[in-house]
Amino acid sequence: MGSESIKKDMQIFEASVKKLSSGISQAGSLWTDAKYSELSFAIAELAKQSRDVLVVGERCCGALDKFSQISSEKY
């Protein structure tokens, strides 16, 4: 699995999390109870963890690209 494949998957993941967050935010205008607050907090936590996943994914892609570059060098 190359870095391009991982980057594509990360973009899909990021778009899904943004869509979920956006949907919950829009529902916030309709819901004003304690359960919405719990859901909103859980989504905020998910967003933070998702950001961590994306940062680690970027590092992984960088490492794969560097490894690929090194492995293609002629000695």
N, C-alpha and C positions, 0 to 999 in steps of 0.2 A: 504494500500500500504506500503510494507516494504522497508527498506533501500536498499535491494538487487535490487529490481525493479527500484528504483530511480537511483541507481548507473549504472545499465544497460542502462537506458534512457540517463543518462549523458554521457556515453561512446559513444552512438550513436550520440548524439548532438555534442560532441567534434569532432568526426570523420567527421561529415558533414561540420562543420565549417572549419576544416583543409583542407578538399577536395576542398571546395569553394575557400579558400585562395590560395591553390596550383594552381588551375585552372586559377585564375586571374593572379597570378604571371607568369605562363607560357604564358598567352596571352599578357603579358607586352612586350615580345620580338617582338610581331607582331604589337601592337598598340603603337603609340607614340603621340597621340593627347591629347587635353585637356579633352575630355570625359573619356579617360582611367584614367587620373589623378584623376578625380572626383570619378570614380568607385573604384579605388584603395584606396582612402581616406575613402570612405564609408565602404569598406571591412575591413580596419584597425580599424575603429570605431566599427564595428560589432564584430571583434575579441576581442577588449577590453571589450565590454559589455558581450560577451560570457564567458570570463574569470571570470567576476564578477558572472555570473550565476553559473558557475562550483564551485566557492568558496562557494557561499551560499548553493548550493546543497550538498557539502561536510559537511557543518555545520549541515544541515538538517538531513543528514544520521547519523551523530554523535549523534544528539539529539534523533532520533528515536531509535538508538541502545541502548542508555542510558535509555530511557523510557522503552524499552522492557526488559532490564536487571532488572530495578527497579520493574516493574510490575510482573516479574516472581519470585521475592523474597518471601519467606515464612515468615510470622510473627507469 
